[in-house]
Amino acid sequence: MTAIALITIVALLAVAITRSVELGAESVSLEIVSQRASFAATSGAQLALNRVFAPSGTSTCSDQTMNFASLAGLPACEARVTCTAQVIDGKPYYTLVSDGRCDAGNMQSQRSVIVKATP
């Protein structure tokens, strides 16, 4: 009788430990996907700023979607950037909102970056 109780307790302990390890691994995976979404949002904002303040001199403030799937560090990620321009006292002000989104299997994460800039 004592042996059965001991086996049952050890089995329950093993199940609890296994579940704890699974939750830890899932948490790390979600953290990685979330960080990638943050990187995608930041990259989208940086690319959009490069278009607003173009080195060639031809500025463009428009909404755009950037797909980063071909980049090794951001698989299944994209950034959707909206750009609004406003003139105050004759000076242009730009607001860029970049929403980065990444998918990984059944996990999905989205992060946003807002950038306000003026020349």
Secondary structure, 3 states (H helix, E strand, C coil): CHHHHHHHHHHHHHHHHHHHHHHHHHHHHHHHHHHHHHHHHHHHHHHHHHHHCCCCCCCCCCCEEEECCCCCCCCCEEEEEEEEEEEECCEEEEEEEEEEEEEECCEEEEEEEEEEECC
